[in-house]
Amino acid sequence: MIRILLSTRLGEKRWTQADLARKTGIRPSTINDLFHEMAERVNFEHLDIICEILDCELSEIIVRVPGKKPKKKPPSR
């Protein structure tokens, strides 16, 4: 399972999602999806920008947790 630790990183800096959206130029809805680990796809350019602004490595915001099964989405209608 892939975990996105953006909420943790923002909490350490005491930043809101809005702060990050403003500083990166990334749409607030995209930041929200990453923050709540709901993103189905991740844009590499966005990850690079986020790491640059947060002054962190990619491994500090995205990690793989072995042995965990991903959450299943409900079937679409």
Backbone hydrogen bonds, N-H to C=O, Kabsch-Sander energy under -0.5 kcal/mol:
donor,donor_aa,acceptor,acceptor_aa,energy
3,R,63,V,-3.4
5,L,3,R,-0.6
5,L,61,I,-3.3
9,R,5,L,-2.2
10,L,6,L,-2.8
11,G,7,S,-2.1
12,E,8,T,-2.1
13,K,9,R,-1.5
14,R,10,L,-0.9
15,W,10,L,-2.5
20,L,16,T,-1.9
21,A,17,Q,-2.6
22,R,18,A,-2.6
23,K,19,D,-2.4
24,T,20,L,-2.1
25,G,21,A,-2.3
30,T,27,R,-0.6
31,I,27,R,-2.1
32,N,28,P,-2.6
33,D,29,S,-2.1
34,L,30,T,-2.0
35,F,31,I,-3.0
36,H,32,N,-2.4
37,E,34,L,-1.4
38,M,33,D,-3.2
39,A,33,D,-1.1
44,F,42,V,-0.5
47,L,43,N,-2.1
48,D,44,F,-2.3
49,I,45,E,-2.4
50,I,46,H,-2.9
51,C,47,L,-2.6
52,E,48,D,-2.2
53,I,49,I,-2.7
54,L,50,I,-2.8
55,D,51,C,-0.8
56,C,51,C,-2.1
60,E,57,E,-1.9
61,I,58,L,-1.7
62,I,58,L,-2.2
63,V,3,R,-2.3
65,V,1,M,-3.6
65,V,63,V,-0.5
68,K,65,V,-1.3
